[in-house]
Amino acid sequence: MTNQNASYSVYLSNFAVELRREKSDFSGAQLVCSQNSYAKVLQFAEALAHSKEMPLQNYTQFERRYEY
């Protein structure tokens, strides 16, 4: 699957830097930036997390589906 048309946002919460899809219903943190390029926004989020000494929570990955 490709995410070429997706838009991503970086948020800063009290405990982590969070990477989310743009259209997610999320208001628990401060919006830092938005970007269409996943590679660029991921690089920015990693650098921000490193500079703030906080973990990066990446919520953009597709959830794995398990068969029982």
C-alpha positions, 0 to 999 in steps of 0.5 A, spaced: 500 500 500 502 506 498 500 513 502 502 518 496 495 522 497 496 522 505 497 527 509 501 527 516 502 531 522 506 532 528 504 533 534 507 535 541 504 532 547 507 532 554 510 525 554 512 524 546 512 527 539 506 523 535 506 522 528 499 521 526 495 521 519 492 528 518 485 527 518 485 523 525 480 526 530 486 528 535 486 534 539 490 532 545 497 535 543 500 541 540 500 541 532 507 542 530 507 541 522 503 537 517 506 534 511 504 530 505 511 527 504 511 521 509 519 520 509 520 528 510 515 528 516 518 522 519 525 525 519 522 531 522 519 527 527 525 523 529 529 529 529 524 533 534 523 527 538 531 527 539 532 534 541 526 534 546 529 527 549 522 524 548 519 518 545 516 518 538 510 515 537 508 513 530 501 512 529 501 512 522 502 505 521 497 500 518 494 496 524 496 488 523 490 484 522 490 477 526 487 471 524 484 466 529 
